[in-house]
Amino acid sequence: MKYRKKPVEINTIQWLGTNFDEIKKLFPTIPLYINRQCYTTGRSGETSYRETIEEELRVDTLEGKMLIKVNDWIVKGVEGEFYPVKPDIFEKTYEKVEENIDGK
């Protein structure tokens, strides 16, 4: 016997590294954790250093806390659970069905 997966519409947003507030607005109850790390890089003896800020985003999933990297999609599943999806997998798995209220 063959079966076809039922089509399911989901809400999603892509983590761009700078849109934390937008994610919280779309998913007010999402259990997100952001960790900002600031560090300086340079070689010994040099006078110029570069300061870098990295933000790590993590989300509570059914499997525990998962890291969300920049460009990963955050999906809210049919049971209200959240999970990250890599961009290439997202493109193969999902298609847009309607525009958001703000036109995105």
C-alpha distances in whole Angstrom, upper triangle without the diagonal:
4,7,10,13,16,19,22,25,28,31,32,36,37,39,42,44,47,45,45,46,44,41,43,43,40,39,42,40,38,40,41,44,46,48,51,52,55,57,59,59,62,64,67,70,68,70,66,63,60,59,55,53,49,47,44,42,40,37,36,32,30,31,35,37,36,38,37,39,40,38,35,33,33,30,30,27,26,27,31,30,32,31,32,30,31,32,30,27,28,28,24,23,25,27,30,29,33,36,38,41,43,42,40
4,7,10,13,16,19,22,24,28,29,32,33,36,39,41,43,42,42,43,41,38,40,40,37,36,39,38,36,37,38,41,43,45,48,49,53,54,56,56,59,61,64,67,65,67,63,60,57,56,52,50,46,44,42,39,37,35,34,30,29,29,33,35,33,35,34,36,37,34,32,30,30,27,28,24,23,25,28,28,29,28,29,26,28,28,26,23,24,24,21,19,21,23,26,26,29,33,34,38,40,38,36
4,7,9,12,15,19,21,25,26,29,30,33,36,39,41,39,39,40,37,35,36,37,33,32,35,34,32,34,35,38,40,43,45,47,50,52,54,54,57,59,62,65,64,65,62,58,55,54,50,48,44,42,39,36,34,32,31,27,26,27,30,32,31,33,32,33,35,32,29,27,27,24,24,21,20,22,25,25,26,25,26,24,26,26,25,21,22,22,19,17,19,20,23,23,26,30,31,34,36,35,33
4,6,9,12,15,18,21,23,26,27,30,33,36,38,35,36,37,34,32,34,34,30,29,33,32,30,32,33,36,38,40,43,45,48,49,52,52,55,57,60,63,61,62,59,56,53,51,47,45,42,39,37,34,32,30,29,26,25,26,29,31,29,31,30,31,32,29,26,24,24,21,22,18,17,20,23,23,24,23,24,21,23,23,22,19,19,19,16,14,15,17,19,19,23,26,28,31,33,31,29
4,6,9,12,14,18,19,23,24,27,30,32,34,32,32,33,31,28,30,30,27,26,29,28,26,28,29,32,34,37,39,41,45,46,49,49,52,55,58,61,59,60,56,53,50,48,44,42,38,36,33,31,29,26,26,22,21,22,26,27,26,27,26,28,29,26,23,21,21,18,18,15,14,16,19,19,20,19,20,18,20,21,20,16,16,17,15,12,13,15,17,17,20,23,25,28,30,29,27
4,6,10,13,16,18,22,24,27,30,32,34,31,31,32,29,27,29,29,25,24,27,26,25,28,29,32,34,37,40,42,45,47,50,50,53,56,59,62,60,60,57,54,50,49,45,42,39,36,34,31,29,26,26,23,22,23,26,28,26,28,27,29,29,27,24,21,21,17,17,14,12,15,17,18,19,19,21,19,22,22,21,18,17,18,16,13,13,14,16,15,18,21,23,25,28,27,25
4,7,10,13,15,19,21,24,27,30,31,28,29,30,27,24,26,26,22,22,25,25,24,26,27,31,32,35,38,40,43,45,48,48,51,54,57,60,58,58,55,52,48,46,42,40,37,34,32,29,28,25,25,22,22,24,26,27,26,27,25,27,27,24,22,19,18,15,15,12,11,15,17,17,18,18,19,18,20,20,19,17,15,15,14,11,10,11,12,11,14,18,19,22,24,23,22
4,6,10,12,16,19,22,25,27,28,26,26,26,23,21,23,22,19,18,21,21,20,23,24,27,29,32,35,37,40,43,45,46,49,52,55,58,56,56,53,50,46,44,40,37,34,31,29,26,25,22,22,19,19,21,24,24,23,25,23,25,25,22,20,16,16,12,11,9,8,11,13,14,15,15,17,16,19,19,19,16,14,15,15,11,10,11,12,10,13,16,17,20,22,21,20
4,7,10,13,16,19,22,25,26,23,23,23,20,18,20,19,15,16,19,19,18,21,22,26,27,31,33,35,38,41,44,44,48,51,54,56,54,54,51,47,44,42,38,35,32,29,28,24,23,21,21,19,19,22,24,24,23,24,21,23,23,20,18,15,14,10,10,9,8,12,12,14,14,15,16,15,18,18,19,16,13,15,15,12,9,9,9,8,10,13,13,16,18,18,16
4,6,10,13,16,19,22,22,19,19,20,17,15,16,16,12,12,16,16,15,18,18,22,23,27,29,32,35,37,40,41,44,47,50,53,51,51,47,44,41,38,35,32,29,26,24,21,20,17,18,16,17,19,21,21,19,20,18,20,20,18,15,12,10,7,6,6,7,10,10,11,10,12,13,12,16,15,17,15,12,14,15,12,9,10,10,10,11,13,12,15,17,17,15
4,7,11,13,16,19,19,16,16,16,13,11,13,13,9,9,13,13,12,15,16,19,21,24,26,29,32,35,38,39,42,45,48,51,49,48,45,42,38,36,32,29,26,23,22,18,18,15,17,15,17,20,20,20,18,19,16,18,18,16,14,10,8,6,6,8,9,12,10,11,10,11,12,12,15,15,18,16,12,15,16,14,11,12,10,10,11,11,10,12,14,14,12
4,7,10,13,15,16,13,13,14,11,9,12,12,9,9,13,14,12,15,14,17,18,22,23,26,29,31,34,35,39,42,45,47,45,45,41,38,34,32,29,26,23,20,19,15,15,14,15,15,17,19,19,18,16,16,13,15,14,12,10,7,5,5,6,9,12,14,12,12,9,10,9,10,12,12,15,14,10,12,15,13,10,11,10,12,12,12,10,13,14,14,11
4,7,9,12,12,10,10,12,9,7,10,11,8,9,13,14,12,15,13,16,16,19,21,23,26,28,31,32,35,39,42,44,42,41,38,35,31,29,25,22,20,17,16,13,14,13,16,16,19,20,20,18,16,15,12,13,12,10,9,6,5,7,9,12,15,17,15,14,11,11,10,10,12,11,15,14,11,13,16,15,12,13,12,14,13,12,10,13,13,13,10
4,6,9,10,9,10,12,10,8,12,13,11,12,15,17,14,16,14,16,15,18,19,21,23,26,28,29,32,35,38,41,38,38,35,32,28,26,22,20,17,15,14,12,13,13,16,17,20,20,20,18,15,13,10,10,8,6,6,4,6,9,12,15,18,20,17,16,13,12,9,9,10,9,12,13,10,12,15,15,13,14,13,16,16,14,13,16,15,15,11
4,6,8,7,8,11,9,8,11,13,12,13,15,16,13,14,12,13,12,14,15,17,20,22,25,26,29,32,35,38,35,35,31,28,25,22,19,16,13,11,11,9,11,12,15,16,20,20,19,16,13,11,8,7,5,5,6,6,7,11,13,17,20,21,19,17,13,12,9,10,11,10,14,15,13,15,18,18,16,18,17,20,19,18,16,19,17,18,14
4,5,6,8,11,10,10,13,15,14,15,18,19,17,18,15,15,13,15,15,17,18,21,23,24,27,30,33,35,33,32,29,26,22,20,17,14,12,11,11,11,14,15,19,20,23,23,22,19,16,14,10,9,5,5,8,9,11,14,17,20,24,25,22,21,17,16,13,13,13,12,15,17,15,16,20,20,18,19,18,21,21,19,17,19,17,17,14
4,6,7,11,11,11,13,15,16,16,18,19,17,17,13,13,10,12,11,13,15,17,19,21,24,27,30,32,30,29,26,23,19,17,14,11,9,7,8,8,12,14,18,20,23,23,21,18,16,13,10,8,5,8,10,11,12,16,19,22,25,26,23,21,18,17,14,15,14,14,18,19,18,19,23,23,22,23,22,25,24,22,20,22,20,21,17
4,6,8,9,10,12,14,15,16,17,19,17,17,14,14,11,13,12,14,15,18,20,22,25,29,32,34,31,30,26,24,20,17,15,12,11,9,11,11,14,16,20,22,25,26,24,20,18,16,13,12,9,11,13,14,14,18,20,23,26,27,24,23,19,19,16,18,17,17,21,22,20,21,25,25,23,24,23,25,24,21,19,20,18,19,16
4,6,5,6,9,10,11,12,14,16,14,15,13,13,12,14,14,17,18,22,24,26,29,33,35,37,35,34,30,27,24,21,18,15,14,11,12,11,14,15,18,20,24,24,23,20,18,16,13,13,10,11,12,12,12,15,17,20,23,24,21,20,17,17,15,17,17,17,20,21,19,20,24,23,21,22,20,22,21,18,16,17,15,16,14
4,5,5,6,9,10,11,11,13,11,12,9,10,9,12,12,16,18,21,24,26,29,33,36,38,35,34,31,28,24,21,18,15,13,10,11,9,11,12,15,18,21,22,20,17,16,14,12,12,11,13,13,13,12,15,16,19,22,23,19,18,15,16,14,17,18,18,22,22,20,22,25,24,22,23,22,24,23,20,17,18,17,19,16
4,5,5,6,9,10,10,13,12,13,11,12,11,14,15,18,20,24,27,29,32,36,38,40,38,37,33,30,27,24,21,18,17,14,14,12,14,15,17,20,23,25,23,20,19,18,15,16,15,16,16,15,14,16,17,20,23,23,20,19,17,18,17,19,21,21,25,25,22,24,27,26,24,24,22,24,22,20,16,17,15,18,16
4,5,5,6,9,10,13,12,14,12,14,14,17,17,21,23,26,29,31,34,38,40,42,40,39,35,32,29,26,23,20,18,15,16,14,15,15,18,20,23,25,23,20,19,18,15,16,14,14,15,13,12,14,15,18,21,22,18,18,16,17,16,18,19,19,22,23,20,21,25,23,21,21,19,20,18,16,13,13,12,14,12
4,5,5,6,8,10,8,11,9,12,12,15,17,20,23,26,29,30,34,37,40,42,40,39,36,33,29,26,23,20,18,14,14,11,12,12,14,16,19,21,19,17,16,15,12,14,13,13,12,11,9,11,11,15,18,19,15,15,12,13,13,15,17,17,20,20,17,20,23,21,19,20,18,19,18,16,13,14,14,16,13
4,6,5,5,8,7,9,8,11,12,15,17,21,23,27,30,32,35,39,41,44,41,40,37,34,31,27,25,21,19,16,15,12,13,12,14,16,19,21,19,17,17,16,14,16,16,16,16,14,11,13,12,16,19,18,15,15,13,15,15,18,20,20,24,23,21,23,26,24,22,23,21,22,21,19,15,16,15,18,16
4,6,6,9,10,13,12,15,15,19,20,24,26,29,32,34,38,42,44,46,44,43,39,36,33,30,27,24,22,19,19,16,17,15,17,19,22,24,23,21,20,20,17,19,18,18,18,15,13,14,14,17,19,19,16,17,15,17,17,20,22,22,25,25,22,24,27,25,22,22,20,21,19,16,13,13,12,15,14
4,6,9,9,13,12,16,17,20,22,25,28,31,34,36,39,43,45,48,45,44,41,38,34,31,28,25,23,20,19,16,16,15,16,17,20,22,22,20,19,19,16,18,17,17,16,13,11,11,10,14,16,17,13,14,12,15,15,17,19,19,23,22,19,21,23,21,19,19,17,17,15,14,10,11,11,14,12
4,6,5,9,10,13,15,19,21,24,27,30,34,35,39,42,45,47,45,45,41,38,35,32,28,25,23,19,18,14,14,12,13,14,17,19,18,17,17,17,15,18,18,17,16,13,10,10,8,12,14,14,10,11,10,12,14,16,19,19,23,22,19,21,24,21,19,20,18,19,18,17,13,14,15,17,16
4,6,9,10,13,15,19,21,24,27,31,34,36,40,43,46,48,46,45,42,39,35,32,29,25,23,20,19,15,15,13,14,15,18,21,19,18,18,19,17,20,20,20,19,16,13,13,12,15,16,16,12,13,12,15,16,19,22,23,26,25,22,25,27,25,23,24,22,22,21,20,16,16,17,20,18
4,6,9,12,15,18,21,25,28,31,35,37,40,44,46,48,47,46,43,40,36,33,30,26,24,20,19,15,14,11,11,13,15,18,16,15,16,18,17,20,21,21,19,17,13,13,11,13,15,13,10,10,10,13,16,19,22,23,26,25,22,25,27,25,23,24,23,23,23,22,19,19,20,23,21
4,6,9,12,16,19,22,25,28,32,34,37,41,43,46,44,43,40,37,34,30,27,24,21,17,15,12,10,8,8,10,13,15,14,12,13,14,13,16,17,18,16,14,10,10,9,12,14,13,9,9,7,10,12,15,18,20,23,22,19,23,25,22,21,23,22,23,22,21,18,20,20,22,20
4,7,10,13,17,20,23,26,30,32,36,39,41,44,42,42,39,35,32,29,26,22,20,16,14,10,8,6,6,9,12,13,11,9,11,12,12,16,17,19,16,15,12,13,11,14,16,15,11,10,8,11,12,16,19,21,24,23,21,24,26,24,23,25,25,26,26,25,22,23,24,26,23
4,7,10,13,16,20,23,26,28,32,35,37,40,38,38,35,32,29,25,22,19,16,12,10,7,6,5,7,10,14,14,12,9,10,10,10,13,14,16,14,13,11,13,13,15,19,17,14,12,10,11,11,15,17,19,23,22,20,23,25,24,23,25,24,26,26,24,22,23,23,25,22
4,7,10,13,17,20,23,25,29,32,34,37,35,35,32,29,26,23,20,16,14,10,8,6,5,6,8,12,15,16,13,9,10,9,10,13,14,17,15,16,13,16,16,19,22,21,18,15,13,13,13,17,18,21,24,23,22,25,28,26,26,28,27,29,29,27,25,26,25,27,25
4,6,10,13,16,20,22,26,29,31,34,32,32,29,25,22,19,16,12,10,7,6,5,6,9,12,15,19,18,15,12,12,10,10,11,12,15,15,16,14,17,18,21,25,24,21,18,15,15,14,18,19,20,24,24,23,25,28,27,26,28,28,30,29,28,25,26,25,27,24
4,6,10,13,17,19,23,26,28,30,29,29,26,22,20,16,14,10,8,6,5,7,8,12,14,17,21,20,17,13,13,11,11,12,13,17,17,18,17,20,22,24,28,27,24,22,19,18,17,20,20,22,25,25,25,27,30,29,29,31,31,33,33,31,28,30,28,30,27
4,7,10,14,16,20,23,25,28,26,25,23,19,16,13,10,7,6,5,6,9,12,15,18,21,24,24,20,17,16,13,13,13,14,17,18,20,19,23,24,27,31,30,27,25,22,21,19,22,22,23,26,27,26,29,31,31,31,32,32,34,34,32,29,30,29,30,27
4,7,10,13,17,20,22,24,23,22,20,16,14,10,8,6,5,6,8,11,14,17,20,23,26,25,22,18,18,15,15,14,15,19,19,22,22,25,27,30,33,33,30,27,24,23,21,23,23,24,27,28,28,30,33,33,33,34,34,37,37,35,32,34,32,33,30
4,7,10,14,17,19,21,19,19,16,13,10,7,6,4,7,9,11,15,17,21,24,27,30,29,26,22,21,18,18,17,17,21,22,24,25,28,30,33,37,36,33,31,28,26,24,26,25,26,29,31,30,32,35,35,35,37,36,39,39,36,34,35,33,34,32
4,7,10,13,15,18,16,16,14,10,8,6,6,7,9,12,14,17,20,24,26,29,32,31,28,24,23,20,20,19,19,22,24,27,27,31,33,36,39,39,36,34,30,29,26,28,27,28,30,32,32,34,36,37,37,39,39,42,41,39,37,39,36,37,34
4,7,10,12,14,12,12,10,6,6,4,6,9,11,15,17,21,23,27,30,32,36,34,31,28,26,23,23,21,21,24,26,29,30,34,36,39,43,43,40,37,34,32,29,31,29,30,32,34,34,36,38,39,39,41,41,44,44,41,40,41,38,39,36
4,7,10,12,10,11,9,6,5,6,8,11,13,16,19,22,25,29,32,34,37,35,32,29,27,24,24,22,21,25,26,30,31,35,37,40,44,44,41,38,35,33,30,31,29,29,31,34,34,35,38,39,39,41,41,45,44,42,41,42,40,40,37
4,7,9,7,8,7,5,7,9,11,15,16,20,22,26,29,32,35,37,40,38,36,33,31,27,28,25,24,28,30,33,34,38,41,43,47,47,45,42,38,36,33,34,32,32,34,36,37,38,40,42,42,44,44,47,47,45,44,45,43,43,40
4,6,6,9,9,8,10,13,15,18,20,24,25,29,31,35,38,40,43,41,38,35,33,30,30,28,28,31,32,36,37,41,44,46,50,50,48,45,41,39,36,37,34,35,36,39,40,41,43,44,45,47,47,51,50,48,47,49,46,47,43
4,6,9,10,10,13,15,17,21,22,26,28,31,34,38,40,42,45,43,40,37,36,32,33,31,31,34,36,39,40,44,47,49,53,53,50,47,44,42,39,40,37,38,40,42,43,44,46,48,48,50,50,54,54,52,50,52,49,50,47
4,7,9,10,14,17,19,23,25,28,31,34,37,40,43,45,48,46,44,40,39,36,36,33,33,36,38,42,43,47,49,52,56,56,53,50,47,45,42,43,40,41,42,45,46,47,49,50,51,52,53,56,56,54,52,54,51,51,48
4,6,7,11,14,17,20,23,27,29,32,35,39,42,44,47,45,43,39,38,34,34,32,31,34,36,40,41,45,47,50,54,54,51,49,45,43,40,41,38,39,40,43,43,44,47,48,49,50,50,54,53,51,49,51,48,48,45
4,7,10,13,16,20,23,26,29,32,35,39,42,44,48,46,43,40,38,35,35,32,31,34,36,40,41,45,47,50,54,54,51,49,45,43,40,41,39,39,41,44,44,45,48,49,49,50,50,53,53,50,49,50,47,47,45
4,7,10,13,17,20,23,26,29,33,36,39,42,45,43,41,37,36,32,32,29,28,31,33,36,38,41,44,47,51,51,48,46,42,40,37,38,36,36,38,41,41,41,44,46,46,47,46,50,49,46,45,46,43,44,41
4,7,10,13,16,20,22,26,29,33,36,38,41,40,37,33,32,28,28,25,25,28,30,33,34,38,41,44,47,48,45,42,39,37,34,35,33,33,35,38,38,39,41,43,43,44,44,47,46,44,42,44,41,41,39
4,6,10,13,16,19,23,26,29,33,35,38,37,34,31,29,25,25,22,21,24,26,30,31,35,37,40,44,44,41,39,35,33,31,31,29,29,32,34,34,35,38,39,39,40,40,43,43,40,39,40,37,38,35
4,7,10,13,16,20,23,27,30,32,36,34,32,28,26,23,23,20,19,22,25,28,28,32,35,38,41,41,38,36,33,31,28,30,28,28,31,33,33,34,37,38,38,39,38,41,41,38,36,38,35,36,33
4,6,10,13,16,20,23,26,29,32,31,28,25,23,19,19,16,15,19,21,24,25,29,31,34,38,38,35,33,29,27,25,26,24,25,27,29,29,30,33,34,34,35,35,38,37,35,33,35,32,33,30
4,7,10,13,16,20,23,26,29,28,26,22,20,17,16,14,13,17,19,21,22,26,28,31,35,35,32,29,26,25,22,24,22,23,26,28,27,29,32,32,32,33,33,36,35,33,31,32,30,31,28
4,7,10,13,17,20,22,26,25,22,18,17,13,13,11,10,14,15,18,19,23,25,28,31,32,29,26,23,21,18,20,19,20,23,24,24,26,29,29,29,30,30,33,33,31,29,31,28,29,26
4,6,10,13,17,19,23,22,19,16,14,11,10,9,9,13,14,16,16,19,22,25,28,28,25,23,19,18,16,18,17,19,22,23,22,24,27,27,27,28,28,31,30,28,26,28,26,27,24
4,7,10,13,16,19,18,16,12,10,7,7,7,9,12,12,14,14,17,19,22,26,25,23,20,17,15,13,15,15,17,20,21,20,23,25,25,25,27,27,30,30,28,26,28,26,28,24
4,7,10,13,16,16,14,10,8,6,5,7,9,11,10,12,11,14,16,19,22,22,19,16,13,12,10,13,14,16,19,19,18,21,24,23,22,24,24,27,27,25,23,25,24,25,22
4,7,9,13,12,10,6,5,4,6,9,11,13,11,12,10,13,14,17,20,19,17,14,11,10,9,13,14,16,20,19,18,21,23,22,22,25,25,27,27,26,24,26,26,27,24
4,6,10,10,8,5,5,7,7,11,13,15,12,12,9,11,11,13,17,16,13,10,7,7,8,12,14,17,20,18,17,21,23,21,21,23,23,25,25,25,23,25,25,26,23
4,7,8,6,4,6,9,11,14,17,18,15,14,11,12,12,13,16,14,12,9,7,8,10,14,16,19,22,20,19,23,24,22,22,25,25,26,27,27,25,27,27,28,26
4,5,5,6,7,10,11,15,18,18,15,14,11,11,10,10,13,12,10,7,6,6,9,12,15,18,20,18,17,21,22,19,20,23,23,25,26,26,24,27,27,28,26
4,6,8,10,13,15,18,21,21,18,16,14,13,12,11,13,11,10,7,8,8,11,14,17,20,22,19,19,23,23,20,21,24,25,26,27,28,26,29,30,31,28
4,7,8,12,14,17,20,21,17,17,15,14,14,14,16,14,14,10,10,9,11,14,16,20,21,19,19,23,23,20,22,25,27,28,30,30,29,31,32,33,30
4,6,10,13,16,19,21,17,17,15,15,15,15,18,16,15,11,11,10,12,15,17,21,23,20,21,24,25,23,24,27,28,29,31,31,29,31,32,33,30
4,7,10,13,16,18,15,15,13,14,15,16,19,17,16,12,10,9,10,14,16,19,21,20,20,23,24,23,23,26,27,29,30,30,28,30,30,31,28
4,6,10,13,15,11,12,11,13,14,15,19,18,16,13,10,8,8,11,12,16,18,16,17,20,21,20,21,24,25,27,28,28,26,28,28,29,26
4,6,10,12,10,11,11,13,15,17,21,21,19,15,12,10,8,10,11,14,17,16,16,19,21,20,21,24,24,27,28,27,25,28,27,28,25
4,7,8,6,8,8,11,14,16,20,20,18,15,11,9,6,8,9,11,14,14,14,17,19,18,18,21,21,24,24,24,22,25,24,24,21
4,6,6,9,10,13,17,19,23,23,21,18,15,12,9,10,8,10,13,14,14,16,18,19,19,21,22,25,25,24,23,26,24,24,21
4,6,9,11,14,17,20,24,25,22,20,16,14,11,11,10,10,13,15,14,15,18,19,19,20,20,23,24,22,21,24,22,22,18
4,6,9,13,16,19,22,24,22,20,16,14,10,9,8,6,10,12,11,12,15,16,15,16,17,20,21,19,19,22,20,19,16
4,7,10,13,15,19,20,18,16,13,10,6,6,5,6,9,10,9,11,14,14,13,15,16,19,20,19,19,22,21,20,17
4,6,10,12,16,17,15,14,10,8,6,5,6,7,10,10,7,10,13,12,11,13,13,16,17,16,15,19,18,18,14
4,7,10,13,14,12,10,7,6,5,6,9,10,13,12,10,13,15,14,12,15,14,17,17,17,15,18,18,19,15
4,6,10,11,9,8,6,5,6,7,11,12,14,12,10,13,14,12,11,13,13,15,16,16,15,18,18,19,16
4,7,8,6,6,5,7,9,11,14,15,18,15,13,16,17,14,13,15,15,15,16,17,15,17,19,19,17
4,5,5,5,6,8,10,11,15,17,18,15,13,17,17,13,13,15,15,16,17,18,17,20,22,22,20
4,6,7,9,11,14,15,19,20,21,18,16,19,19,15,14,16,16,16,17,19,18,20,23,23,21
4,6,9,12,15,16,20,22,24,21,19,22,22,18,18,20,20,19,21,22,21,23,25,26,24
4,7,10,13,15,19,21,23,20,18,21,22,19,18,20,19,19,20,21,19,20,22,24,22
4,7,11,13,17,19,21,18,17,20,21,18,17,20,20,20,21,22,20,22,24,25,23
4,7,10,14,16,18,16,14,18,19,16,16,18,18,19,20,21,19,21,22,23,20
4,7,10,13,15,13,12,15,16,14,14,17,18,20,21,21,20,23,23,24,21
4,7,9,12,10,9,13,15,13,13,16,17,20,21,21,20,23,23,23,19
4,6,8,7,6,10,11,10,10,14,15,18,20,20,19,23,23,22,19
4,6,5,6,9,10,11,12,14,16,19,21,21,21,24,24,23,19
4,6,5,6,9,10,10,12,14,17,19,19,19,23,22,21,17
4,5,5,6,9,10,12,15,18,20,21,22,25,25,23,20
4,5,5,6,8,11,14,17,20,21,21,25,25,24,20
4,5,5,6,9,11,14,16,17,18,21,22,20,17
4,6,6,7,10,13,16,17,18,22,22,20,16
4,6,8,12,15,18,19,21,24,25,23,20
4,7,11,13,16,18,19,23,24,22,19
4,7,9,12,14,15,19,20,18,16
4,6,9,11,14,17,18,16,14
4,6,8,10,14,15,12,10
4,7,10,13,15,13,12
4,7,9,11,9,9
4,6,8,6,6
4,5,5,5
4,6,7
4,6
4
